[in-house]
Amino acid sequence: MEGIYTISTNMMQTTAIAIIMLYVGRFLRNKINFFEKFCIPAPVIGGFLFAIIHLILKVNGIATFDMDVTLKDPFMMVFFTSIGIGANLETLKKGGKGFFIFLAVSVVLVVCQNIIGMGVSKLIGQNSLLGLACGSITMVGGHGTAGAWGPDLEAAGLESGAVIALAAATFGVIMGSLIGGPIGSARIKRHGLKPNADLFVAPESEEVVDEGGHEAPLNVNDFLKVLCLIFCSVGLGVILKKFLQDNVSIAGTPLNLPEYVAAMIFSGLFVNTLGRKKVFEMNQRANDICGSIGLNVFLSIALITIDLTQLKAVVGPMLIVLFTQTAFMALFSYFVVFKVMGSDYDAAVLAGGMCGFGMGATYNALANMDSITEKFGPAPKAYFILPMVGAFAIDIINVLIITIFAQIQF
């Protein structure tokens, strides 16, 4: 925009703003009952507040931000790798079946989103490809899949398909972040649910209490061991991603395994093999702290850098399709996900997480779950199931399903 003042920030300044807005979000959540009552994540509150301020400044021709987001993905990698470190075989034995059930539910969601999107588009006299752009490409797929499929949508005949896809993905991230916490907390409160203590796995050799019965203090070595494993896993994950991309394909499409999933695999393998020996054992409290820092800072950076002017493209027919998707997502999570996953505490947390995962990205889902568990207690089974489904398995299935629906012209 000509004449507008551009405020540029380097990666450290961007991260500083993100952390400040994270604390602003926490302050507002503590002061405003609505945010606290419905478990709206602090990074969402602070991040969107900054995005709205940026929108006002930009629309009025006052200023715009050009932010270096170099550190966004590293913080994301820290968080997801920490999930792998926390995924021990004992939890897998108790929650492993839930992975396949949740995956099946997610496949149903993907199909329904495309049917709803394309169907509603035709009912209001629009190109069915508009509905596909507002279907699983952007809802389950998020910004990454939207960016990848945008040019294909345009080639298939959807004018401005790339812009529409990115705008729809932005809408999905916002709505998925807003409805997840309220849905999960509503189920917990309605049924008086409590965390399942049987799923908590106590460390076998790690000393977690002192002689007085208090938690043993963490030290520098506890964090260094965790960070060493995280960075080694991330480094090996890059190699695995490249190898699979060059040598494995599905339906002619190279397998593009996300690096953070590869890192989760390596960290999970380590803690369940060498990590069982005392000298290599990870302190789970230190790991939880590292993971929480990674998630909160990453999500805050992602949200303060959202350009809400993209939503100008989400008007008229597109809004009809997107709000229909939002209503379906809320009902699907509240009734179907909760019931199918067992109607217990972890099922309620998964219902809240499904909203973020089903309308944006896995990190939104985990932020929703984090805001719920921060208030009501831990849900280890939910934290094991959703990242593995949302970060890896569903991405492959989603591409295959999108490809099928993209061939449908009606």
KOLPA-89533 format. One record per residue (C-alpha): residue number from 0; z, y, x. Coordinates in Angstrom, 1 decimal, always signed. Last residue first. Layout:
N
<r num="NUM" pz="Z" py="Y" px="X"/>
...
// end
This chain:
410
<r num="409" pz="-10.8" py="-31.1" px="-21.2"/>
<r num="408" pz="-11.4" py="-31.6" px="-17.6"/>
<r num="407" pz="-9.4" py="-34.4" px="-16.0"/>
<r num="406" pz="-10.1" py="-35.0" px="-12.3"/>
<r num="405" pz="-7.3" py="-32.7" px="-11.3"/>
<r num="404" pz="-4.9" py="-35.0" px="-13.3"/>
<r num="403" pz="-5.6" py="-37.9" px="-10.9"/>
<r num="402" pz="-5.3" py="-35.8" px="-7.8"/>
<r num="401" pz="-2.0" py="-34.3" px="-9.1"/>
<r num="400" pz="-0.7" py="-37.9" px="-9.6"/>
<r num="399" pz="-1.5" py="-38.9" px="-6.0"/>
<r num="398" pz="+0.0" py="-35.7" px="-4.5"/>
<r num="397" pz="+3.1" py="-36.1" px="-6.6"/>
<r num="396" pz="+3.6" py="-39.7" px="-5.4"/>
<r num="395" pz="+3.6" py="-38.6" px="-1.8"/>
<r num="394" pz="+5.9" py="-35.6" px="-2.4"/>
<r num="393" pz="+8.2" py="-37.8" px="-4.6"/>
<r num="392" pz="+9.2" py="-40.0" px="-1.8"/>
<r num="391" pz="+10.0" py="-37.4" px="+0.9"/>
<r num="390" pz="+12.2" py="-34.4" px="+0.3"/>
<r num="389" pz="+13.0" py="-34.8" px="-3.3"/>
<r num="388" pz="+13.7" py="-38.5" px="-3.4"/>
<r num="387" pz="+15.6" py="-38.7" px="-0.1"/>
<r num="386" pz="+17.4" py="-35.3" px="-0.8"/>
<r num="385" pz="+18.4" py="-36.4" px="-4.3"/>
<r num="384" pz="+20.0" py="-39.8" px="-3.7"/>
<r num="383" pz="+22.4" py="-39.1" px="-0.9"/>
<r num="382" pz="+23.9" py="-35.9" px="-2.2"/>
<r num="381" pz="+24.2" py="-37.4" px="-5.7"/>
<r num="380" pz="+26.1" py="-40.4" px="-4.2"/>
<r num="379" pz="+28.4" py="-38.1" px="-2.3"/>
<r num="378" pz="+29.5" py="-36.0" px="-5.2"/>
<r num="377" pz="+32.3" py="-33.7" px="-4.0"/>
<r num="376" pz="+34.6" py="-31.6" px="-6.2"/>
<r num="375" pz="+34.5" py="-29.3" px="-9.3"/>
<r num="374" pz="+34.0" py="-25.8" px="-7.9"/>
<r num="373" pz="+32.2" py="-26.3" px="-4.6"/>
<r num="372" pz="+30.6" py="-29.4" px="-6.2"/>
<r num="371" pz="+28.7" py="-27.2" px="-8.7"/>
<r num="370" pz="+27.6" py="-24.5" px="-6.2"/>
<r num="369" pz="+26.5" py="-27.2" px="-3.7"/>
<r num="368" pz="+24.5" py="-29.0" px="-6.4"/>
<r num="367" pz="+22.6" py="-25.9" px="-7.2"/>
<r num="366" pz="+22.1" py="-25.2" px="-3.5"/>
<r num="365" pz="+20.9" py="-28.8" px="-3.1"/>
<r num="364" pz="+18.4" py="-28.4" px="-5.9"/>
<r num="363" pz="+17.1" py="-25.2" px="-4.4"/>
<r num="362" pz="+16.8" py="-26.9" px="-1.0"/>
<r num="361" pz="+14.7" py="-29.6" px="-2.7"/>
<r num="360" pz="+12.1" py="-27.2" px="-3.9"/>
<r num="359" pz="+10.9" py="-25.3" px="-6.9"/>
<r num="358" pz="+11.1" py="-26.3" px="-10.5"/>
<r num="357" pz="+11.9" py="-30.1" px="-10.4"/>
<r num="356" pz="+14.1" py="-29.8" px="-7.3"/>
<r num="355" pz="+16.1" py="-26.9" px="-8.6"/>
<r num="354" pz="+16.5" py="-28.3" px="-12.1"/>
<r num="353" pz="+17.1" py="-31.8" px="-10.8"/>
<r num="352" pz="+20.1" py="-30.6" px="-8.9"/>
<r num="351" pz="+21.9" py="-29.7" px="-12.1"/>
<r num="350" pz="+21.2" py="-33.1" px="-13.6"/>
<r num="349" pz="+22.1" py="-34.7" px="-10.3"/>
<r num="348" pz="+25.6" py="-33.0" px="-10.4"/>
<r num="347" pz="+26.0" py="-34.4" px="-14.0"/>
<r num="346" pz="+24.9" py="-37.8" px="-12.9"/>
<r num="345" pz="+27.4" py="-37.7" px="-10.0"/>
<r num="344" pz="+30.2" py="-37.0" px="-12.5"/>
<r num="343" pz="+29.3" py="-39.8" px="-14.8"/>
<r num="342" pz="+26.6" py="-40.2" px="-17.6"/>
<r num="341" pz="+25.0" py="-43.1" px="-15.6"/>
<r num="340" pz="+21.8" py="-41.8" px="-14.0"/>
<r num="339" pz="+19.8" py="-42.4" px="-17.2"/>
<r num="338" pz="+22.1" py="-40.4" px="-19.4"/>
<r num="337" pz="+22.3" py="-37.3" px="-17.1"/>
<r num="336" pz="+18.7" py="-37.3" px="-16.2"/>
<r num="335" pz="+17.5" py="-37.7" px="-19.9"/>
<r num="334" pz="+19.8" py="-35.3" px="-21.8"/>
<r num="333" pz="+20.6" py="-32.2" px="-19.7"/>
<r num="332" pz="+17.9" py="-32.7" px="-17.1"/>
<r num="331" pz="+15.1" py="-33.2" px="-19.6"/>
<r num="330" pz="+16.3" py="-30.5" px="-21.9"/>
<r num="329" pz="+16.5" py="-27.9" px="-19.1"/>
<r num="328" pz="+13.2" py="-29.0" px="-17.6"/>
<r num="327" pz="+11.4" py="-28.9" px="-21.0"/>
<r num="326" pz="+12.7" py="-25.3" px="-21.6"/>
<r num="325" pz="+11.5" py="-24.2" px="-18.2"/>
<r num="324" pz="+8.1" py="-25.9" px="-18.6"/>
<r num="323" pz="+7.7" py="-24.1" px="-21.9"/>
<r num="322" pz="+8.7" py="-20.8" px="-20.2"/>
<r num="321" pz="+6.0" py="-21.5" px="-17.6"/>
<r num="320" pz="+3.2" py="-22.2" px="-20.1"/>
<r num="319" pz="+3.9" py="-19.2" px="-22.2"/>
<r num="318" pz="+4.3" py="-17.0" px="-19.1"/>
<r num="317" pz="+0.8" py="-18.1" px="-17.9"/>
<r num="316" pz="-0.7" py="-17.2" px="-21.2"/>
<r num="315" pz="+0.4" py="-13.6" px="-21.0"/>
<r num="314" pz="+1.6" py="-12.7" px="-17.5"/>
<r num="313" pz="+2.5" py="-14.3" px="-14.2"/>
<r num="312" pz="+0.1" py="-12.3" px="-12.0"/>
<r num="311" pz="+2.6" py="-9.5" px="-11.7"/>
<r num="310" pz="+5.1" py="-12.1" px="-10.5"/>
<r num="309" pz="+3.7" py="-11.7" px="-7.0"/>
<r num="308" pz="+5.4" py="-8.3" px="-6.9"/>
<r num="307" pz="+8.6" py="-10.3" px="-6.6"/>
<r num="306" pz="+7.9" py="-10.8" px="-2.9"/>
<r num="305" pz="+10.5" py="-13.4" px="-1.8"/>
<r num="304" pz="+11.9" py="-12.5" px="+1.7"/>
<r num="303" pz="+15.5" py="-12.1" px="+0.4"/>
<r num="302" pz="+15.3" py="-15.5" px="-1.2"/>
<r num="301" pz="+14.1" py="-17.6" px="+1.8"/>
<r num="300" pz="+16.6" py="-15.9" px="+4.1"/>
<r num="299" pz="+19.5" py="-16.6" px="+1.7"/>
<r num="298" pz="+18.4" py="-20.2" px="+1.3"/>
<r num="297" pz="+18.3" py="-20.8" px="+5.1"/>
<r num="296" pz="+21.7" py="-19.1" px="+5.6"/>
<r num="295" pz="+23.4" py="-21.1" px="+2.9"/>
<r num="294" pz="+21.9" py="-24.4" px="+3.8"/>
<r num="293" pz="+22.4" py="-24.3" px="+7.5"/>
<r num="292" pz="+26.0" py="-23.0" px="+7.3"/>
<r num="291" pz="+26.8" py="-25.8" px="+4.8"/>
<r num="290" pz="+25.2" py="-28.4" px="+7.1"/>
<r num="289" pz="+27.1" py="-27.2" px="+10.2"/>
<r num="288" pz="+30.4" py="-27.3" px="+8.2"/>
<r num="287" pz="+29.7" py="-30.7" px="+6.8"/>
<r num="286" pz="+28.9" py="-32.0" px="+10.2"/>
<r num="285" pz="+32.2" py="-30.7" px="+11.6"/>
<r num="284" pz="+34.0" py="-32.4" px="+8.8"/>
<r num="283" pz="+32.1" py="-35.5" px="+9.4"/>
<r num="282" pz="+33.1" py="-35.8" px="+13.0"/>
<r num="281" pz="+30.3" py="-37.9" px="+14.5"/>
<r num="280" pz="+31.1" py="-41.1" px="+16.4"/>
<r num="279" pz="+29.3" py="-41.6" px="+19.7"/>
<r num="278" pz="+32.3" py="-42.5" px="+21.9"/>
<r num="277" pz="+33.9" py="-44.3" px="+18.9"/>
<r num="276" pz="+31.0" py="-46.7" px="+18.4"/>
<r num="275" pz="+29.6" py="-46.6" px="+14.8"/>
<r num="274" pz="+27.2" py="-43.8" px="+15.9"/>
<r num="273" pz="+25.3" py="-46.3" px="+18.0"/>
<r num="272" pz="+24.0" py="-48.0" px="+14.8"/>
<r num="271" pz="+24.6" py="-46.3" px="+11.4"/>
<r num="270" pz="+25.1" py="-42.8" px="+12.8"/>
<r num="269" pz="+21.9" py="-43.2" px="+14.8"/>
<r num="268" pz="+19.7" py="-44.5" px="+12.0"/>
<r num="267" pz="+20.7" py="-41.7" px="+9.7"/>
<r num="266" pz="+20.0" py="-39.0" px="+12.4"/>
<r num="265" pz="+16.6" py="-40.5" px="+13.0"/>
<r num="264" pz="+15.7" py="-40.7" px="+9.3"/>
<r num="263" pz="+17.0" py="-37.2" px="+8.5"/>
<r num="262" pz="+14.9" py="-35.8" px="+11.4"/>
<r num="261" pz="+11.8" py="-37.5" px="+9.9"/>
<r num="260" pz="+12.7" py="-35.9" px="+6.5"/>
<r num="259" pz="+13.1" py="-32.5" px="+8.1"/>
<r num="258" pz="+9.7" py="-32.8" px="+9.7"/>
<r num="257" pz="+8.0" py="-33.3" px="+6.4"/>
<r num="256" pz="+5.8" py="-36.5" px="+6.4"/>
<r num="255" pz="+2.1" py="-35.5" px="+6.0"/>
<r num="254" pz="+0.5" py="-38.9" px="+5.5"/>
<r num="253" pz="-3.2" py="-38.2" px="+6.0"/>
<r num="252" pz="-5.1" py="-38.3" px="+2.8"/>
<r num="251" pz="-7.7" py="-41.1" px="+2.3"/>
<r num="250" pz="-5.9" py="-42.6" px="-0.6"/>
<r num="249" pz="-2.7" py="-42.7" px="+1.6"/>
<r num="248" pz="-3.2" py="-42.2" px="+5.3"/>
<r num="247" pz="-1.3" py="-43.4" px="+8.4"/>
<r num="246" pz="-2.4" py="-43.0" px="+12.1"/>
<r num="245" pz="-2.7" py="-39.3" px="+12.9"/>
<r num="244" pz="-0.2" py="-38.0" px="+10.4"/>
<r num="243" pz="+2.2" py="-40.8" px="+11.1"/>
<r num="242" pz="+2.2" py="-40.1" px="+14.8"/>
<r num="241" pz="+2.5" py="-36.3" px="+14.4"/>
<r num="240" pz="+5.5" py="-36.7" px="+12.0"/>
<r num="239" pz="+7.2" py="-39.2" px="+14.3"/>
<r num="238" pz="+6.9" py="-36.8" px="+17.3"/>
<r num="237" pz="+8.3" py="-33.9" px="+15.3"/>
<r num="236" pz="+11.1" py="-36.1" px="+14.1"/>
<r num="235" pz="+12.1" py="-36.9" px="+17.6"/>
<r num="234" pz="+12.8" py="-33.2" px="+18.3"/>
<r num="233" pz="+14.6" py="-32.8" px="+15.0"/>
<r num="232" pz="+16.8" py="-35.9" px="+15.7"/>
<r num="231" pz="+17.6" py="-34.5" px="+19.2"/>
<r num="230" pz="+18.5" py="-31.2" px="+17.7"/>
<r num="229" pz="+20.8" py="-32.6" px="+15.0"/>
<r num="228" pz="+22.4" py="-35.2" px="+17.4"/>
<r num="227" pz="+23.3" py="-32.5" px="+19.9"/>
<r num="226" pz="+24.5" py="-30.2" px="+17.1"/>
<r num="225" pz="+26.9" py="-32.9" px="+15.8"/>
<r num="224" pz="+28.2" py="-33.7" px="+19.3"/>
<r num="223" pz="+28.6" py="-30.0" px="+20.1"/>
<r num="222" pz="+30.5" py="-29.4" px="+16.9"/>
<r num="221" pz="+33.2" py="-32.0" px="+17.6"/>
<r num="220" pz="+33.3" py="-31.0" px="+21.3"/>
<r num="219" pz="+34.2" py="-27.4" px="+20.3"/>
<r num="218" pz="+37.3" py="-28.6" px="+18.5"/>
<r num="217" pz="+38.3" py="-29.4" px="+14.9"/>
<r num="216" pz="+42.0" py="-29.4" px="+14.0"/>
<r num="215" pz="+43.5" py="-32.7" px="+12.8"/>
<r num="214" pz="+44.1" py="-32.5" px="+9.0"/>
<r num="213" pz="+47.8" py="-32.4" px="+8.2"/>
<r num="212" pz="+50.1" py="-35.4" px="+7.8"/>
<r num="211" pz="+52.7" py="-34.2" px="+10.2"/>
<r num="210" pz="+51.6" py="-36.7" px="+12.9"/>
<r num="209" pz="+48.1" py="-35.4" px="+12.7"/>
<r num="208" pz="+45.4" py="-36.2" px="+10.2"/>
<r num="207" pz="+41.6" py="-36.9" px="+10.6"/>
<r num="206" pz="+41.6" py="-39.3" px="+13.5"/>
<r num="205" pz="+38.2" py="-40.9" px="+13.5"/>
<r num="204" pz="+38.2" py="-44.6" px="+13.6"/>
<r num="203" pz="+37.2" py="-46.0" px="+10.2"/>
<r num="202" pz="+36.1" py="-42.7" px="+8.6"/>
<r num="201" pz="+36.9" py="-42.7" px="+4.9"/>
<r num="200" pz="+34.0" py="-43.4" px="+2.5"/>
<r num="199" pz="+34.3" py="-41.6" px="-0.8"/>
<r num="198" pz="+32.4" py="-43.5" px="-3.4"/>
<r num="197" pz="+35.4" py="-45.0" px="-5.1"/>
<r num="196" pz="+36.9" py="-41.5" px="-5.6"/>
<r num="195" pz="+34.3" py="-40.7" px="-8.3"/>
<r num="194" pz="+34.5" py="-37.0" px="-8.8"/>
<r num="193" pz="+35.9" py="-36.0" px="-12.3"/>
<r num="192" pz="+34.2" py="-35.6" px="-15.7"/>
<r num="191" pz="+35.8" py="-33.8" px="-18.6"/>
<r num="190" pz="+32.9" py="-34.7" px="-20.9"/>
<r num="189" pz="+32.0" py="-31.2" px="-22.0"/>
<r num="188" pz="+33.1" py="-29.6" px="-18.8"/>
<r num="187" pz="+31.1" py="-31.8" px="-16.5"/>
<r num="186" pz="+28.0" py="-31.6" px="-18.7"/>
<r num="185" pz="+28.2" py="-27.8" px="-18.9"/>
<r num="184" pz="+28.7" py="-27.6" px="-15.1"/>
<r num="183" pz="+25.5" py="-29.5" px="-14.4"/>
<r num="182" pz="+23.5" py="-27.4" px="-16.9"/>
<r num="181" pz="+25.0" py="-24.1" px="-15.8"/>
<r num="180" pz="+24.4" py="-24.8" px="-12.1"/>
<r num="179" pz="+20.7" py="-25.8" px="-12.6"/>
<r num="178" pz="+19.5" py="-23.0" px="-14.9"/>
<r num="177" pz="+19.4" py="-20.1" px="-12.5"/>
<r num="176" pz="+18.0" py="-21.8" px="-9.4"/>
<r num="175" pz="+15.3" py="-23.6" px="-11.3"/>
<r num="174" pz="+14.3" py="-20.3" px="-13.0"/>
<r num="173" pz="+13.9" py="-18.4" px="-9.8"/>
<r num="172" pz="+12.2" py="-21.2" px="-7.9"/>
<r num="171" pz="+9.9" py="-21.9" px="-10.8"/>
<r num="170" pz="+8.8" py="-18.2" px="-11.1"/>
<r num="169" pz="+8.0" py="-18.2" px="-7.4"/>
<r num="168" pz="+6.0" py="-21.4" px="-7.7"/>
<r num="167" pz="+4.1" py="-19.9" px="-10.6"/>
<r num="166" pz="+3.3" py="-16.8" px="-8.5"/>
<r num="165" pz="+2.1" py="-19.0" px="-5.7"/>
<r num="164" pz="-0.1" py="-21.1" px="-8.0"/>
<r num="163" pz="-1.6" py="-18.0" px="-9.8"/>
<r num="162" pz="-2.4" py="-16.4" px="-6.4"/>
<r num="161" pz="-4.2" py="-19.5" px="-5.2"/>
<r num="160" pz="-6.0" py="-20.1" px="-8.5"/>
<r num="159" pz="-7.4" py="-16.6" px="-8.6"/>
<r num="158" pz="-10.2" py="-17.9" px="-10.9"/>
<r num="157" pz="-9.8" py="-21.6" px="-11.8"/>
<r num="156" pz="-13.1" py="-23.3" px="-11.4"/>
<r num="155" pz="-12.6" py="-26.4" px="-9.3"/>
<r num="154" pz="-13.0" py="-24.5" px="-6.1"/>
<r num="153" pz="-10.3" py="-22.1" px="-7.2"/>
<r num="152" pz="-8.0" py="-25.0" px="-7.9"/>
<r num="151" pz="-8.8" py="-26.5" px="-4.5"/>
<r num="150" pz="-8.0" py="-23.2" px="-2.8"/>
<r num="149" pz="-4.5" py="-23.1" px="-4.5"/>
<r num="148" pz="-3.7" py="-26.8" px="-3.8"/>
<r num="147" pz="-2.1" py="-26.3" px="-0.3"/>
<r num="146" pz="-0.3" py="-23.1" px="-1.1"/>
<r num="145" pz="+1.1" py="-24.5" px="-4.3"/>
<r num="144" pz="+2.1" py="-27.7" px="-2.5"/>
<r num="143" pz="+4.2" py="-25.6" px="-0.1"/>
<r num="142" pz="+5.4" py="-23.1" px="-2.7"/>
<r num="141" pz="+7.0" py="-25.8" px="-4.9"/>
<r num="140" pz="+5.7" py="-29.3" px="-5.5"/>
<r num="139" pz="+8.0" py="-30.2" px="-8.4"/>
<r num="138" pz="+7.2" py="-27.1" px="-10.3"/>
<r num="137" pz="+4.2" py="-25.7" px="-8.4"/>
<r num="136" pz="+1.8" py="-28.6" px="-8.2"/>
<r num="135" pz="+3.8" py="-30.4" px="-10.9"/>
<r num="134" pz="+2.5" py="-28.2" px="-13.6"/>
<r num="133" pz="+1.8" py="-24.4" px="-13.7"/>
<r num="132" pz="-1.3" py="-24.8" px="-11.6"/>
<r num="131" pz="-2.2" py="-27.9" px="-13.8"/>
<r num="130" pz="-1.8" py="-25.7" px="-16.8"/>
<r num="129" pz="-4.2" py="-23.1" px="-15.4"/>
<r num="128" pz="-6.5" py="-26.0" px="-14.7"/>
<r num="127" pz="-6.6" py="-26.7" px="-18.4"/>
<r num="126" pz="-8.5" py="-23.4" px="-18.8"/>
<r num="125" pz="-7.0" py="-21.4" px="-21.6"/>
<r num="124" pz="-7.3" py="-21.4" px="-25.4"/>
<r num="123" pz="-3.7" py="-21.4" px="-26.3"/>
<r num="122" pz="-3.6" py="-25.1" px="-27.2"/>
<r num="121" pz="-5.6" py="-25.8" px="-24.0"/>
<r num="120" pz="-3.0" py="-24.3" px="-21.8"/>
<r num="119" pz="-0.2" py="-26.0" px="-23.7"/>
<r num="118" pz="-1.8" py="-29.4" px="-23.0"/>
<r num="117" pz="-2.5" py="-28.7" px="-19.3"/>
<r num="116" pz="+1.1" py="-27.6" px="-18.6"/>
<r num="115" pz="+2.7" py="-30.2" px="-20.8"/>
<r num="114" pz="+0.7" py="-33.1" px="-19.5"/>
<r num="113" pz="+1.2" py="-31.9" px="-15.9"/>
<r num="112" pz="+4.9" py="-31.5" px="-16.3"/>
<r num="111" pz="+5.2" py="-34.8" px="-18.1"/>
<r num="110" pz="+3.6" py="-36.7" px="-15.3"/>
<r num="109" pz="+5.9" py="-35.1" px="-12.7"/>
<r num="108" pz="+9.0" py="-35.7" px="-14.8"/>
<r num="107" pz="+8.2" py="-39.4" px="-15.3"/>
<r num="106" pz="+7.8" py="-39.7" px="-11.5"/>
<r num="105" pz="+11.2" py="-38.0" px="-11.1"/>
<r num="104" pz="+12.9" py="-40.5" px="-13.5"/>
<r num="103" pz="+11.4" py="-43.4" px="-11.5"/>
<r num="102" pz="+12.7" py="-41.8" px="-8.2"/>
<r num="101" pz="+16.1" py="-41.3" px="-9.8"/>
<r num="100" pz="+16.3" py="-45.0" px="-10.7"/>
<r num="99" pz="+15.1" py="-46.0" px="-7.2"/>
<r num="98" pz="+17.7" py="-43.9" px="-5.5"/>
<r num="97" pz="+20.4" py="-44.9" px="-7.9"/>
<r num="96" pz="+20.1" py="-48.5" px="-6.7"/>
<r num="95" pz="+21.3" py="-47.3" px="-3.2"/>
<r num="94" pz="+24.5" py="-45.6" px="-4.5"/>
<r num="93" pz="+27.2" py="-48.1" px="-3.6"/>
<r num="92" pz="+25.4" py="-49.8" px="-0.7"/>
<r num="91" pz="+24.0" py="-46.5" px="+0.5"/>
<r num="90" pz="+27.5" py="-45.0" px="+0.6"/>
<r num="89" pz="+28.6" py="-47.9" px="+2.8"/>
<r num="88" pz="+25.5" py="-47.6" px="+4.9"/>
<r num="87" pz="+26.3" py="-44.1" px="+6.1"/>
<r num="86" pz="+24.4" py="-41.0" px="+5.0"/>
<r num="85" pz="+26.4" py="-38.1" px="+6.4"/>
<r num="84" pz="+24.3" py="-37.8" px="+9.6"/>
<r num="83" pz="+21.2" py="-37.9" px="+7.4"/>
<r num="82" pz="+22.5" py="-35.0" px="+5.3"/>
<r num="81" pz="+23.2" py="-33.1" px="+8.5"/>
<r num="80" pz="+19.5" py="-33.4" px="+9.4"/>
<r num="79" pz="+18.7" py="-31.6" px="+6.1"/>
<r num="78" pz="+21.0" py="-28.7" px="+6.9"/>
<r num="77" pz="+20.1" py="-28.2" px="+10.5"/>
<r num="76" pz="+16.4" py="-28.4" px="+9.7"/>
<r num="75" pz="+16.7" py="-25.7" px="+7.0"/>
<r num="74" pz="+18.5" py="-23.4" px="+9.6"/>
<r num="73" pz="+15.6" py="-24.1" px="+11.9"/>
<r num="72" pz="+13.1" py="-23.3" px="+9.1"/>
<r num="71" pz="+14.5" py="-19.8" px="+8.4"/>
<r num="70" pz="+14.9" py="-18.7" px="+12.0"/>
<r num="69" pz="+11.4" py="-17.4" px="+12.4"/>
<r num="68" pz="+11.5" py="-15.4" px="+9.2"/>
<r num="67" pz="+10.5" py="-12.1" px="+10.7"/>
<r num="66" pz="+10.6" py="-9.6" px="+7.9"/>
<r num="65" pz="+8.1" py="-6.9" px="+6.9"/>
<r num="64" pz="+10.0" py="-4.9" px="+4.2"/>
<r num="63" pz="+8.5" py="-2.3" px="+1.9"/>
<r num="62" pz="+9.3" py="+1.4" px="+1.3"/>
<r num="61" pz="+9.0" py="+4.2" px="-1.2"/>
<r num="60" pz="+5.8" py="+3.5" px="-3.1"/>
<r num="59" pz="+7.7" py="+3.1" px="-6.4"/>
<r num="58" pz="+6.6" py="-0.5" px="-6.7"/>
<r num="57" pz="+7.8" py="-1.2" px="-3.2"/>
<r num="56" pz="+11.3" py="+0.3" px="-3.5"/>
<r num="55" pz="+11.9" py="-1.3" px="-6.8"/>
<r num="54" pz="+10.7" py="-4.7" px="-5.6"/>
<r num="53" pz="+12.8" py="-4.5" px="-2.5"/>
<r num="52" pz="+15.9" py="-3.8" px="-4.6"/>
<r num="51" pz="+15.0" py="-6.8" px="-6.7"/>
<r num="50" pz="+14.5" py="-9.0" px="-3.7"/>
<r num="49" pz="+17.9" py="-7.9" px="-2.3"/>
<r num="48" pz="+19.6" py="-8.8" px="-5.6"/>
<r num="47" pz="+17.7" py="-12.0" px="-5.6"/>
<r num="46" pz="+19.1" py="-13.0" px="-2.3"/>
<r num="45" pz="+22.7" py="-12.0" px="-3.1"/>
<r num="44" pz="+22.8" py="-13.9" px="-6.3"/>
<r num="43" pz="+20.8" py="-16.9" px="-5.1"/>
<r num="42" pz="+22.7" py="-17.1" px="-1.9"/>
<r num="41" pz="+26.0" py="-17.2" px="-3.9"/>
<r num="40" pz="+24.8" py="-20.1" px="-6.0"/>
<r num="39" pz="+25.2" py="-19.6" px="-9.8"/>
<r num="38" pz="+28.0" py="-21.9" px="-10.9"/>
<r num="37" pz="+27.9" py="-21.1" px="-14.7"/>
<r num="36" pz="+31.4" py="-19.7" px="-15.0"/>
<r num="35" pz="+31.5" py="-18.0" px="-11.6"/>
<r num="34" pz="+28.2" py="-16.2" px="-12.1"/>
<r num="33" pz="+29.1" py="-15.2" px="-15.7"/>
<r num="32" pz="+32.7" py="-14.1" px="-14.7"/>
<r num="31" pz="+31.5" py="-11.4" px="-12.4"/>
<r num="30" pz="+34.0" py="-10.5" px="-9.6"/>
<r num="29" pz="+34.1" py="-13.8" px="-7.7"/>
<r num="28" pz="+30.3" py="-14.3" px="-8.0"/>
<r num="27" pz="+29.7" py="-10.7" px="-7.0"/>
<r num="26" pz="+31.7" py="-11.2" px="-3.8"/>
<r num="25" pz="+30.0" py="-14.4" px="-3.0"/>
<r num="24" pz="+26.6" py="-12.8" px="-3.5"/>
<r num="23" pz="+27.5" py="-9.9" px="-1.3"/>
<r num="22" pz="+28.6" py="-12.5" px="+1.3"/>
<r num="21" pz="+25.2" py="-14.1" px="+1.2"/>
<r num="20" pz="+23.6" py="-10.7" px="+1.2"/>
<r num="19" pz="+25.3" py="-10.0" px="+4.6"/>
<r num="18" pz="+24.2" py="-13.4" px="+5.9"/>
<r num="17" pz="+20.5" py="-12.7" px="+4.9"/>
<r num="16" pz="+20.6" py="-9.2" px="+6.4"/>
<r num="15" pz="+21.9" py="-10.6" px="+9.7"/>
<r num="14" pz="+19.2" py="-13.3" px="+9.6"/>
<r num="13" pz="+16.5" py="-10.7" px="+9.1"/>
<r num="12" pz="+17.9" py="-8.7" px="+12.0"/>
<r num="11" pz="+18.0" py="-11.7" px="+14.3"/>
<r num="10" pz="+14.4" py="-12.7" px="+13.4"/>
<r num="9" pz="+13.0" py="-9.2" px="+13.9"/>
<r num="8" pz="+12.9" py="-6.6" px="+11.1"/>
<r num="7" pz="+10.2" py="-4.3" px="+10.1"/>
<r num="6" pz="+10.7" py="-1.5" px="+7.5"/>
<r num="5" pz="+7.3" py="-0.3" px="+6.3"/>
<r num="4" pz="+7.0" py="+3.2" px="+4.7"/>
<r num="3" pz="+4.4" py="+3.4" px="+2.0"/>
<r num="2" pz="+1.5" py="+5.8" px="+2.5"/>
<r num="1" pz="-1.2" py="+3.2" px="+1.6"/>
<r num="0" pz="+0.0" py="+0.0" px="+0.0"/>
// end
